[in-house]
Amino acid sequence: MVARDGAVKSNILNFNIGATVDLDIPRSFWSRLAGKYGNIFYLKEKGEDASIEATVKAISTCLREPVGPYNCSQVSFEF
């Protein structure tokens, strides 16, 4: 995960996913994650630290789900 400091006009979150992780977690999860916690509105309301913390918690939650057709199908909205 890369969090770009001071990215005021764009999403601060960027993910570089390895091949083995990409097999277990659907690609759509990463874009939904960035859309939820990296957008300008979330940053203004919660701040960069909260954005990064929520992102890490969402990834951790996803990785604990059993692998299957519905794993990581939702991004948790608040922790």
Long-range contacts (C-beta under 8 A, 24 or more apart in sequence): 1-52, 1-55, 1-56, 1-59, 3-38, 3-48, 3-51, 3-52, 3-55, 5-48, 8-40, 9-40, 10-40, 11-35, 11-38, 11-39, 11-40, 12-38, 12-43, 12-48, 12-51, 13-37, 13-38, 13-51, 13-55, 24-63, 24-67, 24-71, 25-62, 25-63, 25-71, 25-72, 26-71, 26-72, 26-73, 29-62, 29-72, 29-73, 29-75, 32-75, 33-58, 33-59, 33-75, 36-75, 36-77, 37-75, 53-79, 54-78, 54-79
